[in-house]
Amino acid sequence: MGAVSAADDLFAHRMVDMSVLQARAYNYRWAVQAPGVIPLTAADPDFPVAPEIVEAVQRYLRSGYFCYGPAAGMPELREAVARRQRERYRPACLPEQVFVANSAASALYLVAQFAINAPGEEAIIPDPVDFLLERSVLAAGGRVKRLRLHGERNFSFDPDELEALITPGRTKLVSICNPHNPLGRVLRPAELEALAGAALRHGLWILADEVWSDIVYKPLVHTSIAALGPDVASRTFSVLGFSKGYGLAGLRLGLLIAPSRKVCQALLRLSHANDTAYGVSTLSQVAGLAAYESAGGWLERFMAHLLRQRDYAVGRLNQMDNVACHTPEGTYVLFPDVSPFGIDSERMASELADRHRVAVVPGSPAFFGPGAVGRLRLSFATSREILAEGLDRLEAGLAEMAARRGA
């Protein structure tokens, strides 16, 4: 097993409650793996959430009342979100622009439904990128066009290629993922300006998937595309969440910052929240408010742990034969290139789980698009001990595949 570094007490191995994870951690994680398999799969931390969040939920529970909440979200949470937006990105953001959604994924689907008004209308998404951006457009009846992210250019896009993808009158939406899943790339202001300029010239809506915006490694900082100016903000939907930075995936809590109060009202109608067919648990919203107001110290310590994990994992991967891994600037996922093995990534992931007891996400088009071929995705939001053992198993598995192929 690889060396184990000193850990923050909050993120020490003893804090990982395996009995709870094996019972509750679904979505490719501990609860759905065969016994003994280590999942470096879905981007969800293996650690308990901040104590301040637990305490806030417990205080709310003690009242004994579980009433309906407002359709668009609790006013305290909407105000806290708008205040944070004003301080960081959108100086004119109002609480009335904030829609509290049933998860960030649900918010992505709502935006696609709003932007795509007729079958065959088009949306541009990066390649590769998380599958939700594609599936939300397809669910709305739209057609996806993919904007290549060039690995030889630090995974940036070509503005000319973006322009060439736009069909006047048919293209309605351009989407970004910043920080990027699965590449871990943080978009620079100049890139955001190029994309925003194209969107404004052609009257496109902009969807900014910013669910990873809390996980950015210094010296880089996250820049929201809506921060470029009021004209850009007036065309931008920003989607945020609490699953990545605060470990609240199971609470299904997302945020959607609409371009205007009027558009937010349209999203409310589209969601049927006023008909009680949609709506977020008040308990989830209490947890989200506590995360923003009280869990900043916990997040700072989590970031320090993640930085140590990132550097350790990238170093380990780059020492393995036929593996090349760039260092992510944000997120807690890695996307190493394993194409020299000449093995389909789905087959590779299946063999790693079955024979070597480590689960990873294959870089398949179904997950991330054609640009993901030849890669694997790994999450490192776990303890050093679990990560080290998982990488040991990965290394042994890859070495066996290489030896078998060579023979």
Secondary structure, DSSP 8 states (H G I E B T S, - for coil): --------GGGSGGG--HHHHHHH--SSSGGGS-TT-EE--SS--SS---HHHHHHHHHHHHT-------TT--HHHHHHHHHHHHHHT-TT--GGGEEEESSHHHHHHHHHHHH--STT-EEEEEES--HHHHHHHHHTT-EEEEEE-BGGGTTB--HHHHHHH--TTTEEEEEEESS-TTT-----HHHHHHHHHHHHHHT-EEEEE-TTTT-B-TT-----GGGG-HHHHTTEEEEEESHHHH--GGG--EEEE-SSHHHHHHHHHHHTGGGTSS---HHHHHHHHHHHHH-HHHHHHHHHHHHHHHHHHHHHHHHSTT-B----SBSSEE--B-GGG---HHHHHHHHHHHHSEE-EE--HHHH-GGGTTBEEEE--S-HHHHHHHHHHHHHHHHHHHHHHH-
